[in-house]
């Protein structure tokens, strides 16, 4: 896959993943589906950070990676 996630975007995604995982782990929600959604968000954010590519960015033609911009 083509890299389309830049450095600042990666940092932001890791921060969001940590926050989502914290709240999912902490729990306290009446509906357990909220915890599952938060875990999913955390996992997706970490995976897109590690791959350096975001499928939604590809669909919408976005790119925050400076090395691959035209």
N, C-alpha and C positions, 0 to 999 in steps of 0.2 A: 504494500500500500504506500501511496505517496504521503510523505510527512506534511502535515498541515497544522500542527500545534506548536506554537512558539514557546520560548522560555518563560515569559511572564504568565502565559496561559497555563503552562504545566504547574507552576507554583500555585496559581489560583485553584486549579483542579485538585491538587493535593490538600490544600487547606479545606476546601469544600468536602472532600472525602473524609478527612479527619473529623470535621464537625458533624457530618451525617452519621458516621460510625459511632461517635460519642453518644449522640442522642438515641441512636438505635440500641446501643448497649445499655444505656441508662434506663431506657424504657419509661414506664409511667404513663403510657398512652392507653386510653380506654379501648381503642381498636388496635389489635395486633397487626393489622395490615399496614399500619403506618410504619411500624418497625421494619417490616419486610421491604417497604418502598425505600426507606432510608438506607438499609443495607445494600439494596440494588443500586441506588445512587452512588454510594461509596465505592462499590466494586466497579461500576462503569467508569467513574471518574479516574480511578487508579489504573484501570486497563487502558483507557485512552491516553493517559499520561505515559505509561510504559511503552505503548506502541508508537506514540508520537503522531498518531493519526486519529481523527474524529470522523466517523461516518456522516454525522449531520453536517459537518463543515463541507464534506465532499458533495453532499446533495445540494447544499445552498451555494456552493462555489466560494466558500470563505477560506481564508488562509491567514494564520497569525505567525507562521514560521518565516522569518526574514530570509533564510538561506534559499528557499525554493520559490520566492515571489518572482514574477516576471517583470 
